Amino acid sequence: MSAPGSYPPAQYPPGDSATAPLLYLEGAPASFGEAVTQAFRNGFVYRGRASRSAFWWFGLFQGIVIIALEVISLAASTGGNRGGGAAGTIAGLIFILVMIYLTLVGLALLVRRLHDTDTSGWWMLISFVPFVGPIALLVFTLLRGTPGPNRYRP
């Protein structure tokens, strides 16, 4: 019998499950393309695990998209017309909508990354602690995932 509030031991099928290839939501390593497509496909899935490669490849993708959108937004607001006009406003709205969507997908990915280190997703709230919080969250995302099953494996 397990203690109140703890997870029961996981039941896995008999056989050679230790050598079976992991799936994306089980913390399998991912290439750049796979990390981006799977992050969007599982954009609002908070269960499961995410490998370091899946998390950091998507972070690189976010950085590239943000830089590209800022360049486009800057060009639209300063090009042609003095003061920007409608093109600058539309580019700004697109930038805001894309940023909101990328943030929500990244949030779900962060929770899954914390799950891979056998840590609750609620630990992302530590980032609100000045100075120390973001550093602690960075350390959590850099840690190697727990080998084998943990309590967050689907």
N, C-alpha and C positions, 0 to 999 in steps of 0.2 A: 504494500500500500504506500502511496506517495504522500508526502506532506501536503497540507492544504496550500493552494496557490502555486504548487510546482507542476511541472508538466509530466505526464506519464511517460514511461520509457517508450521510445519509438519502436514500432514493429515493422521490420523490413522483410521482404520475401527471402526465403532461403536461397542459397546459391552463392554465386560469386558476385555479390553486389558491390564489393569493394573495388573491383576492376571495371565495373560498368561505367561507360562515359556519362559525365554529368551533363545536365541540360542547363540552359541559360539561367533559369530561375533557381537552380541548385548551386550556383556559384561557379559555373564553368568559365574558364578563360575565354575571351572573345577578341576577335580582330576588330579593327577600326569600323569597318562597314557593318559587321554583325552587332557591335556594341551600339551603334547609332540606331539601326533598324529595330533591334530588340528593345532598346530603351523607349522608343516611340510606340512600339507595339504593346509594351507593358507599362505605359506611361502613368497609369493610375493604379497599378498593382503594388500594394504595400507588403504583401506576403512573399516569402521566399528569400533568396540570397543573391547578391551581386558580387562578382569577383573584382579584384583591384583593377584588372585590365578593362573590364566593362565600365567601371566607374570613371577611370581617368581618361579613357578614349572619348567617352561622352563629354567630359569636361573640356577636352581639347576641341571637340566639335562646337560646344557652346561658345568658347572663346573665339573661334573662327567666325561663327555666325554673328556674334556681337560686334566684332571689328568690321565685318563687311557691312552690316546694317548701319553702323555709325558713319562709315565712309559714304554710303548711299544717302543717308539722311542729311549729312553735312553738304554733300554736293547738291541735293535737291533744295535745300534751304538757302544756299548762297548762289547757286547757278542761275544765269539768265535774268531773273527779276531781282530788283533791289528789295531786300526785306523778305524774300522767300516766296510768299504767297501760298496758293493751294497745294503746290507740289511738296513744299516743306511740311505742311500740316498733315497731308496724307502719309508721307514718309514717317513722320513722328508717330502717327497712330499705328501704322504697321509695326514700327519698332517696339512700341509699348505692348501690342498684342503678342508679338513673337516672344518678347521677354517674359511675359506672364506665362505663356505656354511652356517655354523652356525651363522656367523656374519650377513649375508644378511637376514636370517630368523629372527634373533633377532632384526634387524633394523626395519623390518616390524611390528614385535610384539611391539616394543617400540612406534612406531607411533600410533598403535591401542590403546596402553595403555594410551598415552597422549590424544587421542580422548575420552577415557572413562572419563577423568577428564574435558572434555569440553575444551581442550586446543589443539591448532594447532600442528601438527606433526613437524612443523618447529622449535618448541621449543627445539628439540633435539640438535640443533646447539649451544645451550647455553653451552653445555659440553666443547666447545673449549675455553671458558673463564677460565683462570687459577684460580685454587683454588675454587672459588665461583660457577662456572658453573656446575661441576659434583655434587656438593652438592645440587644445585637447581634442577637438573634433578632427583636426588635420591628422593628428597621431592615430586616431581611430580609423580613419580612411586609409592610412598607410600600413596598418597592421596586416599581417598575413591572415587569411581566413582560417577558421578552425578546420582541421583535416577531418574528413568523414562527416557523418551526420551530426547536426546539433539541433537544438530545439526549434529552429526556424526553417528547417528543411521541410518543404511541402510534402 
